[in-house]
Amino acid sequence: GMRRQRASLRDHRRDVLLTVIGTTSASGVYQSKQEIINKAFGPLLGQLDDGSMTRFVDRAAEGDKLFLVFGGAGHAGNGVGYDQTKCWPLVMRGGRIVEITVCLDTDLSRRVVG
């Protein structure tokens, strides 16, 4: 089913190294869960009237790598529809996520956040 991305990130108990691709205001490398919430996802989700409803699409794994594909939908206060597809390559160690790279339509993100 669908669930809010913000809630699922808050449920992740340990810090991870997160890289958001591109040159948007949310793009960059983050090293703590709080920094990810405050600087990467918070500004985007704050612009969406109804948050970002996320649905799992697919996954693949090889060795210590896991690839997740998500679809997201929402509506920004500025009238932009947020129909986003994201691929998250993850690195696993000791049964936990240690690195995430967020690949997404950065042009769409820029139009929502500014």
HELIX and SHEET records of a PDB file:
HELIX    1   1 GLN A    5  ASP A   11  1                                   7    
HELIX    2   2 LYS A   33  GLU A   35  1                                   3    
HELIX    3   3 ILE A   36  PHE A   41  3                                   6    
HELIX    4   4 GLY A   42  GLN A   47  1                                   6    
HELIX    5   5 THR A  106  VAL A  113  1                                   8    
SHEET    1   A 7 ARG A   3  ARG A   4  0                                        
SHEET    2   A 7 MET A  53  GLU A  62 -1                                        
SHEET    3   A 7 LYS A  65  HIS A  75 -1                                        
SHEET    4   A 7 GLY A  81  ARG A  93 -1                                        
SHEET    5   A 7 ARG A  96  VAL A 102 -1                                        
SHEET    6   A 7 LEU A  17  VAL A  20  1                                        
SHEET    7   A 7 GLY A  28  TYR A  30 -1                                        
END                                                                             
